[in-house]
Amino acid sequence: MTGFTQGFSYPFRGFGFLRQHPRLLKYVALPFAINTTIFTLVVYLGLDFFNSWVTELLPQGDAWFWVALYYVVWILAVAVTAVLVFFTFVVVGNIVASPFNDLLCERVELEVTGRRDEGKLTLGSVLKEAGATIVREIRRIWMFVVGMVLLLMLLIVPWIGWSLYSILSFLFTLYFLTVEYTGFVLDRKGFSFKQQRQYIRHRRLMMMGFGLGAFVLLSIPFLQLLAIPMSVIGATLLYLEHPPKEAADGT
């Protein structure tokens, strides 16, 4: 198995790991409930936005070209609304569920290694430290938002602007998903953001595969509700199976 395909498999391995360790279900249940609530709200708002604003702007007419234009604009509007729903769910869901994902990450490592970190986490300590966890999460989200806004500038480039934006924004999204879900275990290990990026950069193909796996999981209807905790589990397993060289050497 190549590094890319191995990385791609990690988010999906979360399902198998959860089945083998059913005691972790209680740590997945709350993030699942949060994500379900957020997703339902975001879809509702997305449909309301589409019905209230987009449909009113659609061109009307009886001629064939107006009908054709209507369906072209309708398809584009659906695509834009779906993208807005997707990214809103990812951003809001990750921020709100981040303290519980931190606890899930710690419990996964405990199941695999049998060892707790010195600063072990409990539900009470997670709630007390929720503010710090959410702040770190907002920083990662802010990096993503700023990056996407800067990439929008490519749209002013004649002829190839849209193509460049589509490709680079997709790759940047994969990078963000990798930073996002590996961030829980790497934060707990005391990695600075610079060290986290170095860890990812040294495993480029595997991390690109992981980001794509998380993206695919987030894109599958209904399974996307479990995508965030499964990606957290997968990222934790990835770190434990591919630790930094100095950690693997025991230095």
N, C-alpha and C positions, 0 to 999 in steps of 0.2 A: 504494500500500500504506500503510495507516494505521500509526501508531506501535505500536498494540497487536498487529496481525497481523505486523508486521515483527519485533517483539520475540519473538512466539511462534515465529517461524521459526528464530531463531538456534540453539537447541539442536539442531534437525534439520539445520541447515546444516553442523554438525560432520561429518556423514557424507560430504557432498560434498567438503568441504575435505580430509578425510583421504584420499579417493579421488584427489584432484588432487595431493596431496603425500604419496605413499606412504612417504617416508622418515620420516614421523612415526609410522608404525606401531610402531616399537620403543619409542616413548615412551608409547604406549597399551597395549602388551602387558602390562607389569607391573601397572599399575592394573587392567587387565581381569582378570588372574590373581588379584590380591588381592580384587577385588570378587566374582569367581566363588567363591572359597574362602569369603569371609564370607557371601555369599548362601546357599550350600549349607549352611553351619553354622547360620545363622539359621533357614532353612526347617526343617532337621532339629529344632532346638530347639523351633520353633513347633509342629511336628507332635507332638513328644513332649509338649509342654505340653498340647496339645489332647487327645491320646489318654489321657494320664495323669490330668489334672485335670478338664478340661471334661466329657468323656463320663461321668465318674463322678457329676457333679452334675446331669446331665440328668434331668428327671422321668420316671418310669416308670409304666406302667399300661395296662390294656386298654381302658378307656373311650375314646370318640372325643375327648373334650376333653383327655385326657392325651396322646394321639397328636398332636393339633394343637399342644398346648403344647410337646411334645418337638421338633417340627420348627421352631417359632418360636424356641425357645431355641437349637437347633442352628444355625440361620441366623445368629442374633446372635453366637453363639460363634465361628463361622467368620469373620464380619466383624471381630470384635475381634481374633482371632488374626492375620488378614491385615494389619490396621492395625499391630499390634505388630511383625510381621515387616518391614513396609514401613519404619517409622520406625527400627527397630533397624538395618536395612541402611543407611539413609541416614546415620544418626549414626556408626556404627562404620566404615562404608566410607569416609566423608569424612575421618575422623580418620586412619585408617591410610594411606590413599592420598595424603594432602595433600602430602607432599614431592615426590612424583612428578607430581602435578597442577601444582605450581609450575613444575617443569621443562618440562612439556608446554606450559604457558602461555607461557613464554619462547621456546620453539621455534616456536610458532605465530606470535608476533610477528616472529621472525626471518625466517620464510618470507614474511610479508606485506610487511614494511618493508625487510628486508635489513640492519637495524641491531640491534645488541646493546645492552642496557643497560650502563652503566659497570661495574656489579657483575655481570658476566655469570655465568650459571649453567652448571655442568657437573655430571655425575652425582656426582663426588666432592664438589663444594662443596654440592650439594643434600643429600647424606647428612650432611655435617658440620653443616649448618644445619637439619637435620630437626627438631631439638628446638624451635627457635624457631618454625618453621612449624606444628608440631603444637600448640604453645601458643596461637598465634593461632587455629587451627582449633577448639581446645577452648573458647576464649572465645566464638566464634560459636555453637557448639553449646550452650554454657551459656545464652546469650541465648535461644535457641530453647526450651530445656527450661524455663527460668524463665517465659517468656511463655506456654507451653502450660499450665503448672501454674496460673498466675494466671487464665487463661481458664476453668479448671475451676470457678472460683468462680461462674461464670455459671449453673452447673447448679442452684444453690440458688434461682434466681429462678423463681417459680411461672409455669406456663403457657408462657412464651416462653423459658425458660432453655436448653432443648435446642436450639431453633432458633437463638438467638443464639450459642451455643457452636459449633454446626456451621458457621455462616457465618463467624464471626470466626476460628475456628481454621483453617479452609481458607484464608482470606485471609492470615492470619499465616504459614501454611506457604509460600504463594507468595512472600511477602516474604522469609522466611528463605532459600528456595532462590535468590532473586535476590542477597541479601547474600552467601550462601555462594559462589556461582560467580563473581560479579564480584569477590569479595574477592581472588582470586589475582592478577589483573592490577592491581587498585587497590593492593594491598599492595606489589607490585613498583614501582609508580609513586610510592610514598611517601605515599599518602593515609592520613590518620588515620581512625579509625572514624567520627568526626563528618563528615569530608569525604566518606567513602564514602556515608554516608546522604544527604548533600546531593546528591551526584551522582545517586543513585537517585531522590530526591524530585523533581529537576528533569526527570526523564524518566518520570513516573509510569505513563502508559499503556504505554509500551514495556517498562518493567521488569515491569509486571504481566503483560504478554503473555509475556515471557521466563520468568517464574516458572511460569506455566501450562504453557508448552512443556516446561520441565524436569520438571514434575510429571507431565504426560502420558507423557513418555518413561520416567520412573521407574516408571510404572504398567503399561507394556507388557511382558508376560512375555518373557524372554530378552533383549530389547533393553535392559531395565533394567540389565543387566550392563555395557553401554557408556554408560549415561546420564550417569554422572559425568564421564568424559573428554570426551564429546561436549558436555556443558554447559560445561565449562571452555573448550573450543575456541570454542563459540558466544559465551560471555561475552567472550573475548578479541577476537573479531571485532567484537562490539558496541562495545567500548571504542574499538577502532581506527577504526571507521567513525563513531563519535559521541563524540569526545574532549571533555573540558571546553573551554569557550570559550577560556580563557586558553591552553590547550595548542594549540588549533587556530589561535589568533592568533600563536603563537610567542612568547608572553610568559612 
